[in-house]
Amino acid sequence: MNWSIEVDTDTCIGSALCVGIAPEHFELVEGFSRPRRPEVDPAEEVTDAAESCPVEAITVRDAGTGEVLAPER
């Protein structure tokens, strides 16, 4: 199972919490978060980053089913 990571650039405020929590998965580009890779192996720090985003701009999904894994809604 792989996970897909999406960042809503219209919502992102560039707080960089995701980069601090999961620097191997997120980077700031022109002041906004971007996933380093759109699909990753499951990793707790990825869901932690999505849950910590102050504006919920990050969505983590099961790449196979599309089920939203984080943030919890």
Backbone atoms as SQL, in Angstrom:
CREATE TABLE atoms (id INTEGER PRIMARY KEY, chain TEXT, resi INTEGER, resn TEXT, atom TEXT, x REAL, y REAL, z REAL);
INSERT INTO atoms VALUES
  (1, 'A', 1, 'MET', 'N', 0.842, -1.179, 0.000),
  (2, 'A', 1, 'MET', 'CA', 0.000, 0.000, 0.000),
  (3, 'A', 1, 'MET', 'C', 0.888, 1.244, 0.000),
  (4, 'A', 2, 'ASN', 'N', 0.575, 2.188, -0.854),
  (5, 'A', 2, 'ASN', 'CA', 1.244, 3.475, -0.867),
  (6, 'A', 2, 'ASN', 'C', 0.250, 4.562, -0.495),
  (7, 'A', 3, 'TRP', 'N', 0.781, 5.698, -0.111),
  (8, 'A', 3, 'TRP', 'CA', -0.042, 6.862, 0.211),
  (9, 'A', 3, 'TRP', 'C', 0.228, 7.958, -0.800),
  (10, 'A', 4, 'SER', 'N', -0.794, 8.721, -1.125),
  (11, 'A', 4, 'SER', 'CA', -0.598, 9.915, -1.941),
  (12, 'A', 4, 'SER', 'C', -0.701, 11.134, -1.024),
  (13, 'A', 5, 'ILE', 'N', 0.106, 12.132, -1.322),
  (14, 'A', 5, 'ILE', 'CA', 0.128, 13.368, -0.541),
  (15, 'A', 5, 'ILE', 'C', -0.273, 14.508, -1.466),
  (16, 'A', 6, 'GLU', 'N', -1.246, 15.292, -1.026),
  (17, 'A', 6, 'GLU', 'CA', -1.679, 16.469, -1.784),
  (18, 'A', 6, 'GLU', 'C', -1.611, 17.691, -0.872),
  (19, 'A', 7, 'VAL', 'N', -1.170, 18.808, -1.413),
  (20, 'A', 7, 'VAL', 'CA', -1.188, 20.067, -0.690),
  (21, 'A', 7, 'VAL', 'C', -2.033, 21.046, -1.487),
  (22, 'A', 8, 'ASP', 'N', -3.060, 21.579, -0.852),
  (23, 'A', 8, 'ASP', 'CA', -3.917, 22.578, -1.485),
  (24, 'A', 8, 'ASP', 'C', -3.195, 23.922, -1.407),
  (25, 'A', 9, 'THR', 'N', -2.622, 24.349, -2.503),
  (26, 'A', 9, 'THR', 'CA', -1.821, 25.578, -2.515),
  (27, 'A', 9, 'THR', 'C', -2.669, 26.821, -2.310),
  (28, 'A', 10, 'ASP', 'N', -3.966, 26.728, -2.554),
  (29, 'A', 10, 'ASP', 'CA', -4.840, 27.878, -2.290),
  (30, 'A', 10, 'ASP', 'C', -5.095, 28.044, -0.797),
  (31, 'A', 11, 'THR', 'N', -4.942, 26.967, -0.041),
  (32, 'A', 11, 'THR', 'CA', -5.189, 26.993, 1.398),
  (33, 'A', 11, 'THR', 'C', -3.899, 27.174, 2.192),
  (34, 'A', 12, 'CYS', 'N', -2.797, 26.629, 1.706),
  (35, 'A', 12, 'CYS', 'CA', -1.509, 26.665, 2.420),
  (36, 'A', 12, 'CYS', 'C', -1.107, 28.094, 2.761),
  (37, 'A', 13, 'ILE', 'N', -0.664, 28.286, 4.017),
  (38, 'A', 13, 'ILE', 'CA', -0.186, 29.608, 4.449),
  (39, 'A', 13, 'ILE', 'C', 1.328, 29.622, 4.657),
  (40, 'A', 14, 'GLY', 'N', 1.989, 28.516, 4.352),
  (41, 'A', 14, 'GLY', 'CA', 3.448, 28.465, 4.454),
  (42, 'A', 14, 'GLY', 'C', 3.977, 28.454, 5.867),
  (43, 'A', 15, 'SER', 'N', 3.239, 27.876, 6.807),
  (44, 'A', 15, 'SER', 'CA', 3.693, 27.843, 8.199),
  (45, 'A', 15, 'SER', 'C', 4.930, 26.972, 8.380),
  (46, 'A', 16, 'ALA', 'N', 5.145, 26.035, 7.487),
  (47, 'A', 16, 'ALA', 'CA', 6.297, 25.126, 7.478),
  (48, 'A', 16, 'ALA', 'C', 6.291, 24.108, 8.604),
  (49, 'A', 17, 'LEU', 'N', 5.182, 23.930, 9.298),
  (50, 'A', 17, 'LEU', 'CA', 5.114, 22.876, 10.309),
  (51, 'A', 17, 'LEU', 'C', 5.352, 21.514, 9.681),
  (52, 'A', 18, 'CYS', 'N', 4.815, 21.302, 8.495),
  (53, 'A', 18, 'CYS', 'CA', 5.001, 20.018, 7.813),
  (54, 'A', 18, 'CYS', 'C', 6.473, 19.756, 7.510),
  (55, 'A', 19, 'VAL', 'N', 7.191, 20.786, 7.124),
  (56, 'A', 19, 'VAL', 'CA', 8.612, 20.646, 6.828),
  (57, 'A', 19, 'VAL', 'C', 9.382, 20.311, 8.104),
  (58, 'A', 20, 'GLY', 'N', 8.988, 20.922, 9.206),
  (59, 'A', 20, 'GLY', 'CA', 9.640, 20.632, 10.482),
  (60, 'A', 20, 'GLY', 'C', 9.365, 19.222, 10.965),
  (61, 'A', 21, 'ILE', 'N', 8.157, 18.723, 10.713),
  (62, 'A', 21, 'ILE', 'CA', 7.769, 17.397, 11.173),
  (63, 'A', 21, 'ILE', 'C', 8.273, 16.303, 10.240),
  (64, 'A', 22, 'ALA', 'N', 8.195, 16.551, 8.938),
  (65, 'A', 22, 'ALA', 'CA', 8.550, 15.519, 7.957),
  (66, 'A', 22, 'ALA', 'C', 9.361, 16.114, 6.808),
  (67, 'A', 23, 'PRO', 'N', 10.576, 16.564, 7.084),
  (68, 'A', 23, 'PRO', 'CA', 11.377, 17.230, 6.048),
  (69, 'A', 23, 'PRO', 'C', 11.721, 16.345, 4.852),
  (70, 'A', 24, 'GLU', 'N', 11.697, 15.035, 5.039),
  (71, 'A', 24, 'GLU', 'CA', 11.978, 14.149, 3.914),
  (72, 'A', 24, 'GLU', 'C', 10.776, 14.018, 2.980),
  (73, 'A', 25, 'HIS', 'N', 9.620, 14.535, 3.414),
  (74, 'A', 25, 'HIS', 'CA', 8.402, 14.419, 2.616),
  (75, 'A', 25, 'HIS', 'C', 7.850, 15.756, 2.116),
  (76, 'A', 26, 'PHE', 'N', 8.244, 16.862, 2.768),
  (77, 'A', 26, 'PHE', 'CA', 7.723, 18.182, 2.401),
  (78, 'A', 26, 'PHE', 'C', 8.853, 19.191, 2.259),
  (79, 'A', 27, 'GLU', 'N', 8.634, 20.180, 1.405),
  (80, 'A', 27, 'GLU', 'CA', 9.567, 21.290, 1.239),
  (81, 'A', 27, 'GLU', 'C', 8.757, 22.553, 0.979),
  (82, 'A', 28, 'LEU', 'N', 9.371, 23.701, 1.225),
  (83, 'A', 28, 'LEU', 'CA', 8.733, 24.971, 0.890),
  (84, 'A', 28, 'LEU', 'C', 9.247, 25.427, -0.459),
  (85, 'A', 29, 'VAL', 'N', 8.342, 25.799, -1.334),
  (86, 'A', 29, 'VAL', 'CA', 8.682, 26.328, -2.649),
  (87, 'A', 29, 'VAL', 'C', 7.945, 27.645, -2.782),
  (88, 'A', 30, 'GLU', 'N', 8.702, 28.709, -2.921),
  (89, 'A', 30, 'GLU', 'CA', 8.138, 30.050, -3.027),
  (90, 'A', 30, 'GLU', 'C', 7.188, 30.345, -1.872),
  (91, 'A', 31, 'GLY', 'N', 7.556, 29.851, -0.679),
  (92, 'A', 31, 'GLY', 'CA', 6.799, 30.145, 0.528),
  (93, 'A', 31, 'GLY', 'C', 5.622, 29.227, 0.808),
  (94, 'A', 32, 'PHE', 'N', 5.421, 28.199, -0.015),
  (95, 'A', 32, 'PHE', 'CA', 4.306, 27.288, 0.187),
  (96, 'A', 32, 'PHE', 'C', 4.793, 25.848, 0.199),
  (97, 'A', 33, 'SER', 'N', 4.077, 25.011, 0.950),
  (98, 'A', 33, 'SER', 'CA', 4.443, 23.612, 1.073),
  (99, 'A', 33, 'SER', 'C', 4.181, 22.853, -0.217),
  (100, 'A', 34, 'ARG', 'N', 5.066, 21.901, -0.484),
  (101, 'A', 34, 'ARG', 'CA', 4.915, 20.986, -1.612),
  (102, 'A', 34, 'ARG', 'C', 5.392, 19.618, -1.151),
  (103, 'A', 35, 'PRO', 'N', 4.710, 18.537, -1.561),
  (104, 'A', 35, 'PRO', 'CA', 5.258, 17.206, -1.257),
  (105, 'A', 35, 'PRO', 'C', 6.500, 16.974, -2.111),
  (106, 'A', 36, 'ARG', 'N', 7.504, 16.363, -1.536),
  (107, 'A', 36, 'ARG', 'CA', 8.711, 16.047, -2.304),
  (108, 'A', 36, 'ARG', 'C', 8.416, 14.988, -3.354),
  (109, 'A', 37, 'ARG', 'N', 7.493, 14.070, -3.025),
  (110, 'A', 37, 'ARG', 'CA', 7.027, 13.043, -3.962),
  (111, 'A', 37, 'ARG', 'C', 5.515, 12.923, -3.786),
  (112, 'A', 38, 'PRO', 'N', 4.775, 12.769, -4.854),
  (113, 'A', 38, 'PRO', 'CA', 3.309, 12.692, -4.725),
  (114, 'A', 38, 'PRO', 'C', 2.821, 11.380, -4.124),
  (115, 'A', 39, 'GLU', 'N', 3.655, 10.339, -4.165),
  (116, 'A', 39, 'GLU', 'CA', 3.273, 9.044, -3.607),
  (117, 'A', 39, 'GLU', 'C', 4.432, 8.527, -2.766),
  (118, 'A', 40, 'VAL', 'N', 4.105, 8.053, -1.557),
  (119, 'A', 40, 'VAL', 'CA', 5.144, 7.611, -0.614),
  (120, 'A', 40, 'VAL', 'C', 4.724, 6.312, 0.064),
  (121, 'A', 41, 'ASP', 'N', 5.694, 5.650, 0.672),
  (122, 'A', 41, 'ASP', 'CA', 5.393, 4.525, 1.549),
  (123, 'A', 41, 'ASP', 'C', 4.741, 5.079, 2.813),
  (124, 'A', 42, 'PRO', 'N', 3.863, 4.331, 3.463),
  (125, 'A', 42, 'PRO', 'CA', 3.243, 4.801, 4.698),
  (126, 'A', 42, 'PRO', 'C', 4.293, 5.194, 5.733),
  (127, 'A', 43, 'ALA', 'N', 4.066, 6.345, 6.365),
  (128, 'A', 43, 'ALA', 'CA', 4.990, 6.842, 7.381),
  (129, 'A', 43, 'ALA', 'C', 4.216, 7.726, 8.351),
  (130, 'A', 44, 'GLU', 'N', 4.395, 7.466, 9.632),
  (131, 'A', 44, 'GLU', 'CA', 3.665, 8.199, 10.663),
  (132, 'A', 44, 'GLU', 'C', 3.897, 9.705, 10.585),
  (133, 'A', 45, 'GLU', 'N', 5.116, 10.111, 10.221),
  (134, 'A', 45, 'GLU', 'CA', 5.398, 11.544, 10.171),
  (135, 'A', 45, 'GLU', 'C', 4.576, 12.257, 9.082),
  (136, 'A', 46, 'VAL', 'N', 4.164, 11.543, 8.049),
  (137, 'A', 46, 'VAL', 'CA', 3.333, 12.141, 6.993),
  (138, 'A', 46, 'VAL', 'C', 1.948, 12.468, 7.547),
  (139, 'A', 47, 'THR', 'N', 1.345, 11.520, 8.264),
  (140, 'A', 47, 'THR', 'CA', 0.031, 11.801, 8.851),
  (141, 'A', 47, 'THR', 'C', 0.151, 12.829, 9.963),
  (142, 'A', 48, 'ASP', 'N', 1.247, 12.796, 10.729),
  (143, 'A', 48, 'ASP', 'CA', 1.467, 13.813, 11.765),
  (144, 'A', 48, 'ASP', 'C', 1.520, 15.210, 11.142),
  (145, 'A', 49, 'ALA', 'N', 2.196, 15.327, 10.013),
  (146, 'A', 49, 'ALA', 'CA', 2.292, 16.633, 9.343),
  (147, 'A', 49, 'ALA', 'C', 0.916, 17.105, 8.883),
  (148, 'A', 50, 'ALA', 'N', 0.130, 16.201, 8.313),
  (149, 'A', 50, 'ALA', 'CA', -1.210, 16.570, 7.853),
  (150, 'A', 50, 'ALA', 'C', -2.088, 16.987, 9.026),
  (151, 'A', 51, 'GLU', 'N', -1.997, 16.267, 10.125),
  (152, 'A', 51, 'GLU', 'CA', -2.799, 16.587, 11.310),
  (153, 'A', 51, 'GLU', 'C', -2.351, 17.896, 11.962),
  (154, 'A', 52, 'SER', 'N', -1.085, 18.263, 11.804),
  (155, 'A', 52, 'SER', 'CA', -0.538, 19.464, 12.435),
  (156, 'A', 52, 'SER', 'C', -0.722, 20.726, 11.604),
  (157, 'A', 53, 'CYS', 'N', -1.066, 20.585, 10.337),
  (158, 'A', 53, 'CYS', 'CA', -1.231, 21.761, 9.484),
  (159, 'A', 53, 'CYS', 'C', -2.340, 22.648, 10.048),
  (160, 'A', 54, 'PRO', 'N', -2.038, 23.918, 10.342),
  (161, 'A', 54, 'PRO', 'CA', -3.035, 24.786, 10.980),
  (162, 'A', 54, 'PRO', 'C', -4.249, 25.105, 10.107),
  (163, 'A', 55, 'VAL', 'N', -4.125, 24.922, 8.796),
  (164, 'A', 55, 'VAL', 'CA', -5.251, 25.223, 7.902),
  (165, 'A', 55, 'VAL', 'C', -5.731, 23.982, 7.134),
  (166, 'A', 56, 'GLU', 'N', -5.247, 22.797, 7.547),
  (167, 'A', 56, 'GLU', 'CA', -5.622, 21.523, 6.922),
  (168, 'A', 56, 'GLU', 'C', -5.450, 21.545, 5.402),
  (169, 'A', 57, 'ALA', 'N', -4.307, 22.047, 4.964),
  (170, 'A', 57, 'ALA', 'CA', -4.018, 22.124, 3.529),
  (171, 'A', 57, 'ALA', 'C', -3.466, 20.817, 2.971),
  (172, 'A', 58, 'ILE', 'N', -3.088, 19.890, 3.846),
  (173, 'A', 58, 'ILE', 'CA', -2.485, 18.628, 3.429),
  (174, 'A', 58, 'ILE', 'C', -3.513, 17.504, 3.538),
  (175, 'A', 59, 'THR', 'N', -3.615, 16.704, 2.495),
  (176, 'A', 59, 'THR', 'CA', -4.466, 15.520, 2.520),
  (177, 'A', 59, 'THR', 'C', -3.612, 14.307, 2.187),
  (178, 'A', 60, 'VAL', 'N', -3.718, 13.285, 3.023),
  (179, 'A', 60, 'VAL', 'CA', -3.025, 12.024, 2.800),
  (180, 'A', 60, 'VAL', 'C', -4.094, 10.988, 2.477),
  (181, 'A', 61, 'ARG', 'N', -3.907, 10.283, 1.366),
  (182, 'A', 61, 'ARG', 'CA', -4.875, 9.270, 0.928),
  (183, 'A', 61, 'ARG', 'C', -4.184, 7.933, 0.690),
  (184, 'A', 62, 'ASP', 'N', -4.961, 6.880, 0.828),
  (185, 'A', 62, 'ASP', 'CA', -4.514, 5.570, 0.373),
  (186, 'A', 62, 'ASP', 'C', -4.477, 5.654, -1.146),
  (187, 'A', 63, 'ALA', 'N', -3.326, 5.449, -1.748),
  (188, 'A', 63, 'ALA', 'CA', -3.176, 5.623, -3.193),
  (189, 'A', 63, 'ALA', 'C', -4.026, 4.638, -3.980),
  (190, 'A', 64, 'GLY', 'N', -4.313, 3.482, -3.414),
  (191, 'A', 64, 'GLY', 'CA', -5.091, 2.475, -4.116),
  (192, 'A', 64, 'GLY', 'C', -6.588, 2.715, -4.081),
  (193, 'A', 65, 'THR', 'N', -7.084, 3.161, -2.920),
  (194, 'A', 65, 'THR', 'CA', -8.527, 3.311, -2.754),
  (195, 'A', 65, 'THR', 'C', -9.015, 4.752, -2.782),
  (196, 'A', 66, 'GLY', 'N', -8.101, 5.701, -2.530),
  (197, 'A', 66, 'GLY', 'CA', -8.492, 7.099, -2.449),
  (198, 'A', 66, 'GLY', 'C', -9.036, 7.496, -1.099),
  (199, 'A', 67, 'GLU', 'N', -9.088, 6.556, -0.162),
  (200, 'A', 67, 'GLU', 'CA', -9.593, 6.841, 1.188),
  (201, 'A', 67, 'GLU', 'C', -8.713, 7.885, 1.859),
  (202, 'A', 68, 'VAL', 'N', -9.339, 8.894, 2.474),
  (203, 'A', 68, 'VAL', 'CA', -8.600, 9.920, 3.198),
  (204, 'A', 68, 'VAL', 'C', -8.125, 9.337, 4.527),
  (205, 'A', 69, 'LEU', 'N', -6.811, 9.398, 4.755),
  (206, 'A', 69, 'LEU', 'CA', -6.204, 8.890, 5.980),
  (207, 'A', 69, 'LEU', 'C', -5.902, 10.008, 6.968),
  (208, 'A', 70, 'ALA', 'N', -5.650, 11.199, 6.456),
  (209, 'A', 70, 'ALA', 'CA', -5.363, 12.357, 7.314),
  (210, 'A', 70, 'ALA', 'C', -5.599, 13.612, 6.488),
  (211, 'A', 71, 'PRO', 'N', -6.038, 14.676, 7.107),
  (212, 'A', 71, 'PRO', 'CA', -6.399, 14.765, 8.515),
  (213, 'A', 71, 'PRO', 'C', -7.743, 14.106, 8.780),
  (214, 'A', 72, 'GLU', 'N', -7.921, 13.704, 10.038),
  (215, 'A', 72, 'GLU', 'CA', -9.204, 13.131, 10.427),
  (216, 'A', 72, 'GLU', 'C', -10.254, 14.220, 10.383),
  (217, 'A', 73, 'ARG', 'N', -11.388, 13.893, 9.846),
  (218, 'A', 73, 'ARG', 'CA', -12.465, 14.901, 9.731),
  (219, 'A', 73, 'ARG', 'C', -13.673, 14.470, 10.496);
